Amino acid sequence: MRYFNHEYVGLGGGAVSERFLGEVVLPGVAYSVAVARHCVGEMLAAAGHRDVENARLIVSELTTNALLHTASGLQGGVVTVEAVAVDAEIVRVEVTDDGADTVPRARESGDDDCHGRGLWLVEQISLKWGVRLLGAGQRAVWAETFTGQAMPACAGEGVTVGAARSGRQVKG
């Protein structure tokens, strides 16, 4: 599903027009994580987004999860990575995988665990994230993140942003 020039109601009540920035389809192999991270960074920078590191980290985590926990990591598997500008300072990145029997969820790992922090980290640095089940067994895991220089002014006004989900307050 593309979000090409789709309008929806933004936080201030006005219509917001989304802009599709790009897509890359990669083989389900380990080096695709670095390629996805690089491509998303370039897409966002070319579109004028300034702080793209959170988006790049999110893409790394979501792509890694797709390769480790879904059929995308099997022989012949692929991942599709999309970038969409929600507005001038918010982007959505989405990783579509070849499907699995489980639904992604954030969890807290123990101090000695080597894995299991990826979606928890995505939850902490994203404005919001979720999963869409697609046809043919595929699913898309997406996250929206801020790409401006400072947190939005509305962050302290009841909008859940990143770390606020874990009980910490986030001030704009």
C-alpha positions as CSV (number, residue, x, y, z in Angstrom):
1,M,0.0,0.0,0.0
2,R,1.4,3.4,-0.9
3,Y,0.5,6.6,1.0
4,F,1.0,8.7,-2.1
5,N,-0.6,12.2,-1.5
6,H,-3.1,10.8,1.0
7,E,-4.8,13.4,3.1
8,Y,-5.7,13.0,6.8
9,V,-6.5,15.2,9.8
10,G,-3.4,16.3,11.6
11,L,-2.8,17.1,15.3
12,G,-4.0,20.7,14.8
13,G,-7.2,19.6,13.1
14,G,-6.2,20.6,9.6
15,A,-5.7,18.4,6.5
16,V,-2.2,17.0,6.1
17,S,-1.0,15.7,2.8
18,E,1.5,12.8,2.8
19,R,4.2,12.4,0.2
20,F,5.7,9.1,-1.0
21,L,9.5,9.5,-1.0
22,G,10.7,6.2,-2.2
23,E,10.8,2.4,-1.9
24,V,13.6,-0.1,-2.1
25,V,13.1,-3.9,-2.5
26,L,16.0,-5.9,-1.0
27,P,17.0,-9.6,-0.8
28,G,16.5,-11.2,2.6
29,V,20.1,-11.2,3.5
30,A,22.1,-9.6,6.3
31,Y,23.8,-6.8,4.2
32,S,20.3,-5.5,3.3
33,V,20.0,-3.9,6.7
34,A,22.9,-1.5,6.0
35,V,21.6,-0.9,2.5
36,A,18.1,-0.1,3.8
37,R,19.5,2.2,6.4
38,H,21.6,4.1,3.8
39,C,18.8,4.3,1.3
40,V,16.3,5.7,3.8
41,G,18.8,8.3,5.0
42,E,19.4,9.4,1.4
43,M,15.7,9.5,0.6
44,L,14.9,11.7,3.6
45,A,17.9,14.0,3.2
46,A,17.0,14.5,-0.5
47,A,13.4,15.5,0.6
48,G,14.8,18.1,3.0
49,H,14.5,16.2,6.3
50,R,17.3,17.3,8.7
51,D,17.5,14.8,11.5
52,V,17.2,11.4,9.9
53,E,19.1,9.3,12.5
54,N,16.1,8.0,14.3
55,A,14.5,7.0,11.0
56,R,17.6,5.2,10.0
57,L,17.8,3.4,13.3
58,I,14.1,2.4,13.1
59,V,14.7,1.0,9.6
60,S,17.7,-1.0,10.8
61,E,15.7,-2.5,13.6
62,L,12.6,-3.3,11.5
63,T,14.6,-4.8,8.7
64,T,16.7,-6.9,11.1
65,N,13.5,-8.2,12.7
66,A,12.1,-9.0,9.3
67,L,15.2,-11.0,8.4
68,L,15.4,-12.8,11.7
69,H,11.7,-13.6,12.5
70,T,9.9,-13.9,9.1
71,A,10.1,-15.8,5.9
72,S,12.0,-12.8,4.4
73,G,15.1,-14.2,5.9
74,L,14.7,-17.6,4.1
75,Q,16.2,-18.5,0.7
76,G,14.5,-16.2,-1.9
77,G,12.9,-13.9,0.7
78,V,12.7,-10.1,0.3
79,V,12.0,-7.0,2.3
80,T,10.5,-3.8,1.0
81,V,11.3,-0.6,2.7
82,E,9.2,2.6,2.1
83,A,9.6,6.2,3.2
84,V,6.7,8.6,3.4
85,A,6.8,12.3,4.5
86,V,3.8,12.7,6.7
87,D,4.6,16.4,6.9
88,A,7.7,18.6,6.7
89,E,9.1,17.2,10.0
90,I,7.6,13.8,10.4
91,V,8.2,10.7,8.3
92,R,6.8,7.2,8.3
93,V,9.1,4.3,7.5
94,E,7.6,0.9,6.7
95,V,9.2,-2.5,6.3
96,T,7.1,-5.1,4.5
97,D,8.2,-8.7,5.1
98,D,7.2,-12.1,3.7
99,G,5.2,-13.0,6.8
100,A,5.4,-15.2,10.0
101,D,3.1,-17.0,12.4
102,T,3.7,-14.3,15.1
103,V,2.7,-10.6,15.3
104,P,5.6,-8.2,16.3
105,R,5.3,-6.7,19.7
106,A,7.7,-4.7,21.9
107,R,9.0,-6.5,25.0
108,E,11.4,-5.7,27.8
109,S,14.5,-7.9,27.8
110,G,16.5,-9.0,30.8
111,D,20.0,-7.5,31.4
112,D,21.6,-10.7,30.2
113,D,19.5,-11.2,27.0
114,C,21.4,-10.7,23.8
115,H,18.2,-10.0,21.7
116,G,14.7,-8.7,22.1
117,R,15.3,-4.9,22.4
118,G,14.6,-3.9,18.8
119,L,10.9,-3.1,18.9
120,W,11.2,-1.7,22.5
121,L,13.8,0.8,21.0
122,V,11.5,1.6,18.1
123,E,8.7,2.3,20.5
124,Q,11.0,4.7,22.5
125,I,12.1,6.8,19.6
126,S,9.0,6.8,17.4
127,L,5.9,9.0,17.7
128,K,3.9,5.9,17.0
129,W,4.3,2.5,15.4
130,G,2.2,-0.5,14.3
131,V,1.7,-3.5,12.1
132,R,-0.6,-3.9,9.1
133,L,-1.5,-7.4,7.9
134,L,-1.4,-7.6,4.1
135,G,-2.6,-10.2,1.6
136,A,-0.5,-13.3,0.7
137,G,0.8,-13.7,4.2
138,Q,2.8,-10.4,4.1
139,R,2.8,-7.8,6.8
140,A,4.1,-4.3,7.1
141,V,5.7,-2.9,10.3
142,W,5.8,0.9,10.3
143,A,6.9,3.7,12.6
144,E,6.6,7.5,12.4
145,T,9.4,9.7,13.8
146,F,10.2,13.4,14.0
147,T,12.9,14.7,11.6
148,G,13.1,18.3,12.7
149,Q,15.6,19.9,15.0
150,A,13.5,19.8,18.2
151,M,10.6,17.9,19.5
152,P,7.2,19.2,18.4
153,A,5.7,21.9,20.7
154,C,2.7,19.7,21.2
155,A,4.8,16.9,22.9
156,G,4.1,18.2,26.3
157,E,0.4,18.7,25.6
158,G,-1.0,15.1,26.0
159,V,0.5,13.7,22.8
160,T,2.4,10.4,23.4
161,V,5.8,10.8,22.0
162,G,8.6,8.2,22.2
163,A,9.8,7.9,25.8
164,A,6.5,9.1,27.2
165,R,5.1,5.6,26.6
166,S,7.5,4.2,29.2
167,G,6.2,6.6,31.9
168,R,8.9,9.3,31.4
169,Q,7.7,12.8,30.5
170,V,8.8,14.3,27.3
171,K,8.9,18.1,27.2
172,G,8.9,20.0,23.9
